[in-house]
Amino acid sequence: MTKFYLAPMEGITGYIFRNAYHHNFSPMDKYFTPFISNKGLGKKELNDILPEHNKDMCVVPQILTNSVGHFLRITRELAKYGYDTVNINLGCPSGTVVSKKHGAGFLTVPDELDAFFEEIFEKSSFKISVKTRIGMEDEAEWEKIVEVYKKYPFEELIVHPRLRKDLYKGNVRITAYEYVCQNIDVPLCYNGDIVSKESCESFLRAFPDTKNVMTGRGILKNPALISDIKEENVQKPDKLRDFHEELLDGYRSIMSGDMNTLFKMKELWGYLGENFAGAQKQLKKIKKAQKISEYEEAVRSIFTDCEWKCV
Ligand SMILES: Cc1cc2nc3c(=O)[nH]c(=O)nc-3n(C[C@H](O)[C@H](O)[C@H](O)COP(=O)(O)O)c2cc1C
């Protein structure tokens, strides 16, 4: 049976989102937190990983660093809250991240990456997984990176087969995924552009040995995606309303002022809105809303007057 993971998405898939999703749609087998940077566990990161904020879910914290010291310090903190597994971000394409050789930038120095893994595997008892791109500029980089990954007993390797220069656009580089399947012996998870039952099935037909699939934007566009893939019989429109309500209430309960909550909700509608037919007017109102009441009115109108293409 395929296992499904929710991709980490900074600013979106924090614990409020994870809970609203988990309570209303097909539960994920694993949830990955947005990255914890070198600075470690501040208030936001701590809230995100607290066990009481992640009940009945399998949550894997993600760390973005190239420093053994920071890795060990953050995992020691995480252990206090019961965690024994961590994911390392080797894919973040942001300019400021990459320039510090963090995220996808760390892939440009495979020897340093190798030394980093050697030391953390020696010094840490954590189970370690990696979420990786396939290089920065050129697919030819991938072979050398895979040579490094091959040497270590990762819990799993999550591969988003794009280069840093691709950002999140264009077709995934599926031959690079094929290459890693043929050349490595650790459990693999595929990530990239799984947005429908069809795209999931066609991927699994091509790669029957891949047992784990991670989805990100596909869930934001259609939170019922995994129910669709699994052919579960759920009252999808009701669930979407309940999900939306839980999300809105959740943000309102932790954020100061309407604008911060609205910022979060507007970002989500950038994805969710794609699957509503004839909702241009309402989506514009959502974008312009300055008060929760204006926002709620526009959302009510979408839910009652517009066709949700995912039903
Ligand atoms: C807004 C946004 C934030 C993201 N934040 C993270 C992150 O914190 N850590 C990470 O590993 N990937 C992050 N990603 C990448 C996603 O986890 C995922 O790899 C990417 O969206 C491709 O998968 P998809 O096609 O299923 O969306 C982010 C992507 C987006 C769009």
The ligand as a Tripos MOL2 file, in Angstrom:
@<TRIPOS>MOLECULE
LIG
   31    33     1     0     0
SMALL
NO_CHARGES

@<TRIPOS>ATOM
      1 C1          5.1300   27.9220   -0.4400 C.3       1 LIG1
      2 C2          6.0630   26.7550   -0.3840 C.ar      1 LIG1
      3 C3          6.8380   26.5360    0.7550 C.ar      1 LIG1
      4 C4          7.7280   25.4520    0.8170 C.ar      1 LIG1
      5 N1          8.4550   25.2270    1.9710 N.ar      1 LIG1
      6 C5          9.2640   24.1260    2.0570 C.ar      1 LIG1
      7 C6          9.9530   23.7890    3.2580 C.ar      1 LIG1
      8 O1          9.8530   24.4600    4.2980 O.2       1 LIG1
      9 N2         10.7520   22.6800    3.2510 N.ar      1 LIG1
     10 C7         10.8730   21.8850    2.1330 C.ar      1 LIG1
     11 O2         11.5890   20.8870    2.1620 O.2       1 LIG1
     12 N3         10.2110   22.1740    0.9980 N.ar      1 LIG1
     13 C8          9.4110   23.2440    0.9460 C.ar      1 LIG1
     14 N4          8.6930   23.4750   -0.2070 N.ar      1 LIG1
     15 C9          8.7400   22.4880   -1.2980 C.3       1 LIG1
     16 C10         7.6210   21.4440   -1.1290 C.3       1 LIG1
     17 O3          7.8080   20.6970    0.0590 O.3       1 LIG1
     18 C11         7.6000   20.4720   -2.3360 C.3       1 LIG1
     19 O4          8.8520   19.8570   -2.4370 O.3       1 LIG1
     20 C12         7.2830   21.1760   -3.6420 C.3       1 LIG1
     21 O5          6.1450   22.0100   -3.5030 O.3       1 LIG1
     22 C13         7.0580   20.1610   -4.7710 C.3       1 LIG1
     23 O6          6.0240   19.2670   -4.4430 O.3       1 LIG1
     24 P1          4.5200   19.4450   -5.0190 P.3       1 LIG1
     25 O7          4.6350   19.4710   -6.5130 O.co2     1 LIG1
     26 O8          3.7580   18.2670   -4.4920 O.co2     1 LIG1
     27 O9          4.0210   20.7510   -4.4990 O.co2     1 LIG1
     28 C14         7.8420   24.5680   -0.2900 C.ar      1 LIG1
     29 C15         7.0590   24.7920   -1.4330 C.ar      1 LIG1
     30 C16         6.1740   25.8560   -1.4960 C.ar      1 LIG1
     31 C17         5.3480   26.0520   -2.7370 C.3       1 LIG1
@<TRIPOS>BOND
     1     1     2 1
     2     2     3 ar
     3     2    30 ar
     4     3     4 ar
     5     4     5 ar
     6     4    28 ar
     7     5     6 ar
     8     6     7 ar
     9     6    13 1
    10     7     8 2
    11     7     9 ar
    12     9    10 ar
    13    10    11 2
    14    10    12 ar
    15    12    13 ar
    16    13    14 ar
    17    14    15 1
    18    14    28 ar
    19    15    16 1
    20    16    17 1
    21    16    18 1
    22    18    19 1
    23    18    20 1
    24    20    21 1
    25    20    22 1
    26    22    23 1
    27    23    24 1
    28    24    25 2
    29    24    26 1
    30    24    27 1
    31    28    29 ar
    32    29    30 ar
    33    30    31 1
@<TRIPOS>SUBSTRUCTURE
     1 LIG1         1 GROUP 0 **** ****
